[in-house]
Amino acid sequence: MTTSVEIKDITKRYGTRTVLDTLNLEVEKGEFLTIVGPNGAGKTTLLRILACIEKPTKGELHIEGVKVDDRNRNQFRRKITMVFQRNVLFSTSVYNNIAYGLKLRNCSKEETNNRIKNALRLVKLEGYETHPANKLSGGEQQRVSLARALVLDTELLLLDEPTANLDPETTSIIEEAVTQVNREQNITVVMATHNMFQARRTTRKVALLLTGKITEVGTVDETFGSPSKKLATFTRLENVFSGTSKILEEGTSLIDIGNGLHIEASVRKSGKIHIFVRSKDIILSKRPLNSSARNVFKGRIVGITDLGSIVELRADIGKEFVVQITKRSFGEMALNLDSYVFLTFKASSVHVV
């Protein structure tokens, strides 16, 4: 296959701080690669270098086999589109926002209309052409930003945490749109995310980026099928735990994750296992709930992060779990550091990594 983009020994420094350290990576034409890593790993910086927005301190970027330099950088930028985590829309209609890049490319009115119609269909915003873009919800604005990128029909699409803090429905729409253009139009896609489960849903190839270094590159099955210590260290921040599982008579499994904690899961698997519980699937309360859920634990709040309308809590129940609740619920329960709480989740909410 033809190589779309390749980086060779790329290093990026800001002053004395090294953000990317001697990276090597190759992406083939029409491939969908996901770069997985925690916040601060260097994912955004890497995408900005791939987009020809920033220059590496050392190393080379090759696009379609040609080395990128000051003479051809702008030429290559026209072949690349990047969707940022937080995009700025113009204070005008949805149509005008999406049409902006097409006007710069001198597209005809008919072609502009056709492209915008197709892009809005992909992001499920048909009929929104005249809506003021800055009056839309956050999820709808992100879909407009994606549509603005898709209409340009560029050869390389870069996505920086495109669904961070978005609701599940919007996340699904964006993922479906991106995978469709990758599959049907053979557009090369590179997406950065901290969500390994999004990587599993959308892509076949994964690169793990930790502290500025690519530590693993492989298929989804290779990377997540038997997680390495490095992957486990990163994903443990998102309620991923390693343990030993034994199958129960009821058909479920009981997993010992250490420190006296046993989690019941609706899977049949014995031996060493890695499991994940989404923070949104955990119910937090000040008293035990009358529930059929098989997992109920008492713990203490050890961390609080304000995410706007959502509050993210870290609760120590022998292992630290991350839980998200609304700010309203946080206030109504009068929670604070060292408050004692109960964490409740179903066996079906425990997923095998």
Phi, psi and omega in degrees: 000161181276137178282128177276308182216144180216137174245138184234113176052043182284129172232138177229124178238145170242101187068236179266357183267123178268116182268320177234135188234099172055061181271139172230129183200143179230132179239125182277158178301130179081003181277154173243105180252134175248128175263115184254133178183158180288170175301137180088003182283340182110012184297313182296318178299318179298316179296321180295328175289317177298328180279000182065023176277321177241154177259142175289152175291320176219162177093180186230144172249127178242130176240124183053037176082001182250133178291131179276129176217186184296337182283328185240006185302312181295326178299316180287329180300331179289343180265002187232140174232138180236132175254119184273166179296320177236107183259148178259123177259151178285153179279067180208192186288163174302316181303311183295325177297314183288329184282346188305308181295328179291325177295321178296335180264007176059038176288147179292163179299318181296314180294321178300313180299316181295316181294318180295319178300315180293320181293319179293328176294319180297320183264010176057050175232034178300137179088002182265008187307318186268357181291140173296123186297323183281000176261357181282164175291167181300319179294320179293322178297322178293326177292325175295319179299320178293318178300321179298328177281319185293326183295338183285344175053045180280169185274340181226123180248123181248133184233121181254102181046057189292344182238018181299130177064022177259158181288160184301323181295314179295319177303315180296319180297315181294316180298318180295319181296316182292315180294329179292314181291328176295316184284315188272329183251000177059032176281132177287131183235132171235119182241136175255135180205154172263358185261102183292336179285331172294321177300318181294326182285329195249342194222164175255335185239138185228141170240128180265121183247117180230127179045046174081006181232139174278113185263338180209144171221129180180183177290165178302316181296320179294318186283317185259347182293320176224080189305138177280170177298324180294317178295316181298323178297318179291309187288343178298339176293345182242041177064043172252130184225152176254144179193188178245128186250144172227143183279133179268164180298329181290350180100352174269182178234146176249124188245122177271111182256011177097167180056030178078008182265130177234124182248132179266134183230146181275053175228161176245095181207137179241159179095197180295140186207150173243129183235161182220139175233119180294138181300328181286345180269358182261126176267129180251134181213165179269346178226157178300139181270148172276092191217157176275358181300140186272350183240112179226123183225143175261137181207188185231137179287125181241357179201142181224128177232125179275118179247033181092248179281350181243143174244128178261126182245146170249122183243132180264111177245023191112326166231152179278129175244144175261130182229144176242133175225165178287155178296328178296314179296322178301317180289318182296326180274355179053050183277154177203175174303139180076002173294141176271135184220167175245135176252128183230129175208154184282158175297330180287347179273357179266118184250143177274130179276000000 
